[in-house]
Amino acid sequence: MSYDDLDLSFEHKEKLVQQAKELAESETVVNALAKVSALRRKWKRNDDYESNYEEELYSKFDSYLQAIAAKGAELNKTAAETKATIIEEAKKLLESNSMKKASEEMNDLMDQWKAAGTTDKETDDSLWEQFKEVRNEFSAKRKEYYKNLTERFAASKAAKEELIAKTKELAQSTDFRKSGNEMNALMDQWKAAGSAGRDYDDDLWKQFSAARNEFYANRKAHYAQLEETYKERAAKKQELLAEAKMCVAQSDFSDEMVERVKGLRARWKEVGFCGKDNEDNLWQQFNEAVNNFFNNMKYYR
């Protein structure tokens, strides 16, 4: 044995110790674990000279590798606990009422599973089977949900198309009081019909809303015209009231005047209703004036 061989062996082992130290201090435990076996093989390739220094080097070398193994054991334990928690979280999603949100969360759990690391093969396989079983059950539930959702969308679409047809027909009605109540009922039915799906909801609503707007526009125009008619009628009744008061003031009870006053009543009826804001007040004044005329006539005669 030459001193050169001894020095070279020590140099190699010192490098291996340094490499083991760096791996032991590394945060990438999985990568460190993968290199432990290779480091031990490299150590064994060097001759053993049974020196104190060599024993000291091996003690350091082995302690670093043991530290890596301990981190690996802790990582395995943590990975197993993490995956067990993920499985429990996945089970909770089976009871979710929001399939879209639950699907997103299930995908997130899959990402967490991949990032959780590994344990020993037997534990990993067992945990994966449990997780896969929950995922398969969730997938079946999601498939059934969307199948039923498609059927509900179709039923909602048909119901809303029928409501649109009724609303379009009702939009042509001139019985605005009755039709207004029916229009409100159709709106309640629309809300109860549910969604027909993103592909149809907006277009269906535009049709329904357009028919409703047509009805309300017609009703607004009708009442605006009616209000104008009431104003015109009120003005005519004001004229008849003024004429009745004038007849009372003249104290003329000739047959001609009596017929004229009687005719005022007939003309009043012909004018028609002039709105609740004016009708009662004008009628009260008019009727009082006419009654005063005939009461005065009785007294005169």
DRENNUBA-554525 format. One record per residue: x, y, z of N, C-alpha, C, O in turn. Coordinates in steps of 0.2 Angstrom, whole numbers, plus 2048, in hexadecimal, padded with zeros to 3 digits. Example, Ala and Ser with C-alpha at 12.3 -4.5 7.8 and 13.67 -1.06 7.14 Angstrom:
2
8427E482783E7EA8278427F08278477EF82A;8407F58238447FB824840800827843806828;
***
This chain:
301
8047FA800800800800804806800809807804;80380B7FC8078117FB8038167FF7FD8167FF;80781C8018048218047FF8257FF7FA828801;8018257F97FD8287F37F68257F37F18287F2;7F681E7F37F081B7F37EC81C7F97E581E7F9;7EF81D7FF7EB81F8057E88268057E3827807;7ED82A8037EA8318027E48327FD7E08367FE;7E582E7F87E082E7F37D982B7F57D482E7F4;7DA8267F97D48237FC7D08288017CA829801;7D582B8057D283080A7CF8368067C9838809;7D28388017CF83E7FD7C883C7FA7C38407FB;7C88367F87C18347F57BC8337FA7B68367F9;7BE8318007B98308067B78378097B183880B;7BC83B8097BA84280B7B58458077B0849809;7B68448007B18477FB7AA8447FC7A58477FC;7AA83D7FE7A483A7FF7A083D80579A83D805;7A483E80A7A284181079E84880F799849812;7A284C80B79F852809799852805794856807;79984D80179384C7FD78D84A80178784C801;78E84580678984380B78784980F781849810;78B84D81178985381578585781278085A814;78785980B78385D80777C85B80677785E806;77B85480577585180477185180A76A85280A;77485081077085081676D85781876885781B;77185C81676F86381776A86581176786B812;76986180C76586380675E86380875C85F80C;75A86880675286880774F863802749861804;7528617FD74F85C7F87508557FB7558517F9;74C85380074D84C80374D8467FE7508427FE;7488477FA7478417F574D8407F074F83B7EF;7508467EE7568457EA75C8427EE76083E7EC;75C8447F57618427F976183A7FA7668377FA;75B8387FB7598317FC75B82D7F675E8277F7;75A8307F075C82C7EA76482B7E97668267E6;76782F7ED76F82F7EC77282B7F177982A7F1;76F8297F77728267FC77581F7FA77B81E7FC;77281B7F77758147F577B8157F17808127F1;77B81A7EC78181B7E878781D7EC78C81B7EA;7858227F178B8247F578E81E7F979481E7FA;78A81A7FB78C8147FF79180F7FB79680D7FD;78E80E7F579280A7F079980D7EE79E80A7EE;7998147ED79F8177EC7A48177F27AA8167F1;7A18177F87A68167FE7A980F7FE7AF80F800;7A580A7FD7A78037FD7AD8027F77B17FD7F8;7AD8067F27B28057ED7B98077EF7BE8057EC;7B980B7F47C080D7F77C28087FC7BE805800;7C98077FC7CC8028007CB8048087CB80A809;7CB80080C7CA8018137D18008167D37FA817;7D48058197DB80581C7DB8048247E0804827;7D58048267D480382E7D88088327DB807837;7D780F8307DA8148337D58188387CF818836;7D881B83D7D381F8417D082583D7CA82683E;7D48288397D182D8357CB82B8307C682E82F;7CD82582D7C88228297C182082D7BC82182A;7C281E8337BC81C8377B88238397B2823839;7BC82883A7B982E83B7B58318357AF833836;7B883082F7B58328297AE82E8287A9831826;7AF8278297A98238287A382582D79D82582B;7A58268337A082883879C82E83679682F837;7A083383379C83983179883882B79283A82A;79B83482679883282079182E82278C83081F;79182982678C82582878682982C78082982B;78982E83078483283478083782F77A838830;78383982A78083D82577B83982177583B820;77D83381F77882F81C77282D82076C82C81E;77382C82776E82A82B76983082C76382F82D;76C83682C76883C82C76383C82675D83E827;76683B82176283B81A75C83581B757837819;75E83081E75982A81F75482C82374E82B822;75683082975183282E74C83782A74683782C;74F83C82674A84182374683D81E74083F81D;74883881B74483481673E83181A739831818;74082E82073B82B82473583082672F82E826;73883682873383B82A72F83D82472983F825;73283E81E72F84081872983A81672483C814;72B83481772682F81672082F81A71B82E818;72283082171C831826718837824712836824;71B83D82271784382071384281A70D84481A;71683E81571383D80F70D83881070783A80D;70D83381470882F8167028338196FC832818;70483781E6FF83B8226FB84081D6F584181D;7008438196FD8488146F884480F6F284780E;6FA83E80D6F583B8086EF83880B6EA838808;6F08368126EA8348156E583A8166DF839816;6E88408186E38468186E08478126DA849812;6E484780C6E18488066DB8448046D6846801;6DC83D8066D78388056D083A8096CB83A806;6D183D80F6CB83F8136C88458106C2845810;6CC84A80D6C985080A6C684E8046C0851802;6C88498006C58467FA6BE8437FB6B98447F8;6BE8408016B783D8036B28428046AC841803;6B48478076AF84D8096AC8508026A7852802;6B08507FD6AE8527F76A884E7F46A48517F0;6A88487F66A28447F369B8467F66968457F3;69B84A7FB69584D7FE6948547FB68F8577FD;6988577F769885E7F569185F7F169085B7ED;68E8657F16888677ED68A86B7E768686C7E3;69186D7E76938717E169886D7DE69E86C7DF;69686A7D869A8657D46A08697D16A68667D1;69F86F7CF6A48737CC6AA8747D16B08737CF;6A88777D66AD8787DC6B08727DE6B68727DF;6AC86D7DF6AF8667E16B48637DC6B98607DE;6B38647D66B78627D16BE8657D16C38627D0;6BE86C7D26C48707D26C886E7D96CE86D7D8;6C486C7DE6C886B7E46CB8647E46D08627E6;6C785F7E06CA8587DF6D08597DB6D58557DC;6D185D7D66D785E7D26DC8617D66E285F7D6;6DB8657DB6E08687DF6E28637E46E88627E5;6DE85E7E66E08597EA6E58547E76EA8517EA;6E48537E06E884F7DC6EF8527DC6F484F7DC;6EF8597DB6F685C7DB6F985C7E16FF85B7E2;6F685C7E76F985B7EE6FB8547EE7008537F2;6F884F7EC6FA8487EC7018487E97058447EC;70284A7E370884A7DF70E84D7E371384B7E3;70C8537E67118577EA7138547F17178567F4;70F84F7F370F84C7FA7168487FB718847800;7188467F571E8417F671C83A7F67168387F5;7218367F871F82E7F872182B7FF72582E803;71E82680072082280672381B80372681B7FE;72381680772580F80571F80D80071A80F800;7218087FB71D8067F67168047F87118057F6;7177FF7FE7107FC80070B802803706801801;70E80680670A80C809707810803701812803;70C8127FF70A8167F97048137F56FF8167F3;70580C7F47008097F06F98097F36F48097F0;6F98077FA6F38077FE6F080E7FE6EA80E7FD;6F38137FF6F081A7FF6EE81C7F86E881F7F8;6F181A7F36EF81C7EC6E98187EB6E481B7E7;6E88127EC6E280E7EB6DC8117EE6D78127EC;6DD8147F56D88177F86D681E7F56D081F7F4;6DB8217F36D98287F06D68277E96D182A7E7;6D98227E56D68217DF6CE81E7DF6CA8207DB;6CD81A7E46C68187E56C181E7E66BC81E7E4;6C48237EA6BF8297EC6BF82D7E56B982F7E4;6C482E7E26C48317DB6BF82E7D66BB8327D3;6BF8287D66BB8247D16B48257D36AF8267CF;6B28257DA6AB8267DC6A982D7DB6A382E7D9;6AE8327DC6AC8397DA6AB83A7D36A683D7D1;6AF8367CE6AE8377C76A78347C56A48377C1;6A582F7C869F82C7C66998307C86948317C5;69A8337CE6958387D169583E7CC68F8417CB;69A8417CA69B8477C66978457BF6948497BC;69983F7BC69683D7B668E83D7B668B83F7B2;68C83A7BC68483A7BD6818417BE67C8427BB;6858457C168384C7C368284F7BC67D8537BB;68784F7B86878537B16828507AD67F8537A8;6808497AD67B8467A96748497AB67084B7A7;6738497B266D84C7B466C8537B36678567B2;6728577B367285E7B267085F7AB66C8647A9;67285B7A667085C79F66985B79E66685F79A;6668567A265F8557A165B85B7A465685D7A2;65E85E7AA65A8637AD65B86A7A965686D7A8;66186A7A56618707A165C87079B659875799;65B86979865686979364F86A79564B86D792;64E86879B64786979E64687079F64187379E;64B8747A264B87B7A364A87F79D64688479C;64E87D79864D88079164688078E64488578C;64387A78E63D87978C63887D79063388078D;63887D79663488179A63488879962F88C799;63A88B79863B89279763989479063689978F;63A88F78B63789178462F89178462C895781;62C88D78862588E78962389478C61E89778B;62789679262589D7956268A27906228A7791;62B8A278C62C8A77876268A87826248AE781;6248A278061E8A277C6188A677F6148AA77C;6178A47856118A77896128AE78A60D8B278A;6188B078B61A8B778D6198BB7866168C1787;61B8B978161A8BC77A6128BD7796108C2776;60E8B877A6078B87796048BD77E6008C177C;6068BD7846048C27896058C97886028CE78A;60B8CA78460D8D17836088D577E6088DB77E;6048D177B5FF8D47765F98D677A5F48D9777;5F88D47805F28D57845F18DC7865F58E0787;5EA8DE7865E88E57885E58E578E5E38EA791;5E48DF7915E18DF7985E78DF79D5EA8DA7A0;5EA8E579E5F08E67A15F08E47A95F58E27AB;5EB8E57AC5EB8E37B35EB8DC7B45F08D97B8;5E78D87B05E78D17B15EE8CE7AE5F18C97B1;5F08D17A85F68CE7A55FC8D07A96018CC7A9;5FC8D57AD6028D77B16038D27B66098D07B8;5FD8D07B95FE8CA7BE6018C47BB6058C07BE;5FE8C27B56008BC7B26088BD7B060B8B87B0;60A8C37AE6118C47AC6158C37B361B8C07B2;6138C57B86178C47BF6178BC7C061D8BA7C2;6128B97BF6128B27C06178AE7BB61A8A97BD;6178B07B561C8AD7B06238AF7B36278AA7B2;6248B47B662B8B67B862D8B17BE6338AF7BE;6288B07C262A8AB7C862B8A47C562F8A17C7;6278A27C062889C7BC62F89B7B96338967B9;6318A17B66388A17B363D8A07B864289C7B7;63D8A37BE6428A27C364289B7C56488987C7;63C8987C663C8917C863E88C7C36408877C5;63F88E7BD6408897B86488877B864A8827B5;64C88C7BB65388A7BC65788C7B565488E7B1;65D88A7B566288B7B06618867AA6608807AB;6618897A466188579E66888379C669880796;66D88679F67488579D67788C79A673890797;67E88C79B68189379867F89479167F89978E;67F88E78D67E88F78667789278467689577E;67289278866B89478666989978B66489D789;66B89A79166889E7966678A57946628A9794;66D8A879166D8AF78F6688B17896648B578A;6688AC7846638AD77F65C8AD7816588B077F;65A8A87856548A77876518AD78B64C8AF78B;6568AF7906548B57946538BB78F64E8BF791;6568BC78A6558C278664E8C178264B8C6782;64C8BB7806468BB77D6408BC78263C8C0781;6418B978863C8BA78D63C8C17906368C4790;6418C47916428CB79363F8D078D63B8D578F;6408CE78763D8D37826368D37816338D8780;6338CD78262C8CC7836298D07896248D3788;62C8CF78E62A8D379462A8DA7936258DE795;6308DD7906308E478F62B8E678A6298EC78B;6298E27856248E478161E8E578461A8EA783;61C8E17896168E178C6168E87916118EB791;61B8E979461B8EE79961C8F57956198FA797;61F8F578F61F8FB78B6188FD789615902789;6148F778760D8F87846098FB78A6048FF789;60A8F87906068FA796607901798603905799;60E90379760F90A79960C90F79460A914796;60C90D78E60991178960291278A5FF917789;5FF90C78B5F890C78C5F69107925F1914791;5F99107985F791479D5F991B79C5F692079F;5FE91D7986009247975FA9277935F892C794;5F792378E5F292578A5EB92578E5E792A78D;5EB9217925E59217975E592779B5E092A79C;5EB92979E5EB92F7A25EA93579E5E793A7A0;5EC9357985EA93B7935E393B7925E0941792;5E09357915D89357905D59387965D093B796;5D793679C5D49387A35D493F7A35D09437A6;5DA9427A15DB9497A25D694D79D5D395279F;5D594A7975D094D7925C994D7955C5951795;5C79477985C194679B5BF94A7A15BA94D7A2;5C594B7A55C494F7AB5C39567A95BF95A7AC;5C69597A35C595F7A15BE96079E5BB9667A0;5BB95B79B5B495C7995AF95C79E5AA96079E;5B19587A45AC9587AA5AD95F7AE5A89617B1;5B39627AD5B39687B05AF96D7AD5AC9717B0;5AE96C7A65AA9717A25A39707A459F9747A4;5A19697A459A9687A659896A7AD59396D7AE;59D96A7B259C96C7B959B9747B95979767BC;59F9777B559F97E7B45989807B15959857B3;59697C7AC58F97E7A958997D7AE5859817AE;58A9777B25859767B758597C7BC57F97E7BE;58A97E7BF58A9847C358798A7C058498E7C4;58998B7BA5869917B657E9907B657B9957B7;57C98A7B55749897B557198B7BB56C98E7BC;5759897C157298A7C75729917C956D9947CC;5779957C757899C7C85729A07C45709A57C7;57099E7BE56B9A27BA5649A17BD5609A67BC;56399C7C155C99C7C455799C7BF55199F7C0;5589997B95539987B45519917B455498C7B3;54A9917B554798A7B65429887B053D9857B1;54498B7AB53F98A7A55409837A354597F7A5;53B98079F53C97979C542978798545973799;54497D79454A97D79055097C795555978794;55198079A55697F79F5569797A355C9767A4;5509767A55509707A855396A7A45569667A6;55196B79D55396579955B96679855E961797;55D96C79856496D79756896A79D56D96779C;56696B7A35699687A95689617A956D95D7AB;56395E7A75629577A75679547A256A94F7A3;56895879C56D95579757495579A578952797;57595A79F57C95A7A257E9537A55839507A4;5799507A857A9497AB57C9447A55819407A6;5789447A057993F79B58094179858493C796;58294779758894979458E946798593944796;58D94779F5929457A459393E7A359993C7A3;58E93A7A358F9327A259393179B59792C79B;59193479659593379059C9357905A093178C;59E9397945A593B7945A99357975AF934794;5A793179C5AA92B79E5AE92D7A45AF9337A6;5B19287A75B59287AD5BC92C7AB5BF92C7A6;5BD9317B05C39357AF5C99347B45CD9387B5;5C992E7B75CE92C7BC5CC92D7C35C99327C5;5CF9297C75CD9297CE5CF92F7D25CC9317D7;5D49337CF5D79397D25D293F7D25D29437D6;5CD93E7CC5C99447CB5C29427CB5BD9467CD;5C093C7CA5B993A7C95B493B7CE5AF93F7CE;5B69397D45B293A7DA5B19417DC5AB9447DD;5B69457DC5B694C7DE5B29507D95AD9547DB;5B394F7D25AF9537CD5A79517CD5A39557CD;5A694A7CE59F9487CE59B94B7D459694D7D4;59F94B7DA59C94E7E059A9557DF5949577E0;59E9597DC59C9607DA5979617D55929657D6;59895D7D059395D7CA58C95B7CD58795E7CC;58B9557D15859537D35829587D857C9597D8;58695B7DC5849607E15819667DD57B9697DF;5849687D858196E7D457B96C7D05769707D0;57A9667CD5749647CA56E9647CF5699667CE;5709617D556B9607DA5689677DD5629687DE;56D96B7DD56B9727DF5669757DA5629797DC;5689747D45639777CF55C9747D05579787D0;55B96E7D055596B7D155196C7D854B96D7D8;55596D7DD55396F7E35509767E354B9787E6;55497A7E05529817DF54C9827DB5479867DC;54B97D7D554697D7D153F97B7D553A97E7D4;5409777D953A9757DD53897A7E253297C7E3;53C97E7E553B9837E95379897E553398C7E7;53A98A7DF5379907DB53098E7D952C9937D9;52F9887D75289867D45239857DA51E9847D9;
***
